[in-house]
Amino acid sequence: MHRAPLPEHLTAGSFSLRMSDKAGISRTRTEASDLATVSRGIRVHLGSEAKGSAALRAYTELDDSSALTHVSAARIWRAALGWRLEDDWRVHLSRRPGFSMPRRVNVVGHLLTFLPGELVEYDGVRLTSPARTWLDLASMAGVDELVIAGDSLVCTHGPEFPAPREPLCRVEELRTMVANHPGIRGARLAKAALELIRVGADSRPETEMRLALVRAGLPEPELNHVLWGVDGAPVLWPDAAYLEWRISIQYDGAGHGGSEQYRRDIRRESLTREYGWLEVRVSKDDLAGERSAVVRKVRAALECRGWRPR
């Protein structure tokens, strides 16, 4: 049986029947076998490989009041998530008080009050701003998870870095967001997390590493430090650094297993020594459990360079 082709914008991701109605698609066509019903009034083409905002856009197209929030918004903003939040693949959908609670399969509904600017349009979906998204995570996360997400949202790298990066929001915006919602669920945890958020951590492991070192009584390392060469060009970008003791800490993630990356790591370590610095390489295993391995490695390096606990 011949099926009428769908407009490209409907096959690129999920779509609501409201959206297909606007495109002039008949309801008979939206019941065809090449479309899957993922929720009431929402379809997705079986050939679609949509992810992120394209996969979720229909949920905010259902009406003019629904917005993605919490973990769903955090994923759109590509915020780093702790293990517990990362495992939550439900769709978090919110409306303002006065509207009915969103109730759908695999949807967590919320009724939230938003101030001007806290709801935005991004990549075809309606969702909470980065700062408001972070605050809403406080209702379902611990302090460390809030610090991980906060670090990733405020992270910035200048033009001297191999991959410059602009922040999605700033620490001051997070602080203002908490002040504007003193009675919101999780406000106490958000205030505690604010004191631990730093600019410069690229990933969850880098934040976990920093928190482990500080809680073990070691000095807090500096982020976003650059080592400059004799010709005035940047040569090294440690994930964390102790300037006084000239120690560079590098986290080697999953992408460091290839042969070319291995050679780059060797060259980096050699260059670090050449400039009179000591490199400490940290792996995923060093962060496991109570994180004693990363603490032990860094403490040994600090003591080797003359640091003594006060």
Secondary structure as GFF3:
##gff-version 3
##sequence-region A 1 310
A	DSSP	alpha_helix	8	11	.	.	.	ID=ss1
A	DSSP	beta_strand	15	16	.	.	.	ID=ss2
A	DSSP	alpha_helix	17	22	.	.	.	ID=ss3
A	DSSP	alpha_helix	27	30	.	.	.	ID=ss4
A	DSSP	beta_strand	35	39	.	.	.	ID=ss5
A	DSSP	beta_strand	42	45	.	.	.	ID=ss6
A	DSSP	alpha_helix	52	61	.	.	.	ID=ss7
A	DSSP	beta_strand	67	68	.	.	.	ID=ss8
A	DSSP	alpha_helix	70	76	.	.	.	ID=ss9
A	DSSP	alpha_helix	83	86	.	.	.	ID=ss10
A	DSSP	beta_strand	91	95	.	.	.	ID=ss11
A	DSSP	beta_strand	107	111	.	.	.	ID=ss12
A	DSSP	beta_strand	119	122	.	.	.	ID=ss13
A	DSSP	beta_strand	125	128	.	.	.	ID=ss14
A	DSSP	alpha_helix	130	137	.	.	.	ID=ss15
A	DSSP	alpha_helix	143	154	.	.	.	ID=ss16
A	DSSP	alpha_helix	171	180	.	.	.	ID=ss17
A	DSSP	alpha_helix	187	194	.	.	.	ID=ss18
A	DSSP	alpha_helix	204	215	.	.	.	ID=ss19
A	DSSP	beta_strand	227	228	.	.	.	ID=ss20
A	DSSP	beta_strand	234	236	.	.	.	ID=ss21
A	DSSP	beta_strand	240	242	.	.	.	ID=ss22
A	DSSP	beta_strand	247	252	.	.	.	ID=ss23
A	DSSP	three_ten_helix	254	256	.	.	.	ID=ss24
A	DSSP	alpha_helix	259	274	.	.	.	ID=ss25
A	DSSP	beta_strand	278	283	.	.	.	ID=ss26
A	DSSP	three_ten_helix	284	287	.	.	.	ID=ss27
A	DSSP	alpha_helix	292	304	.	.	.	ID=ss28
###
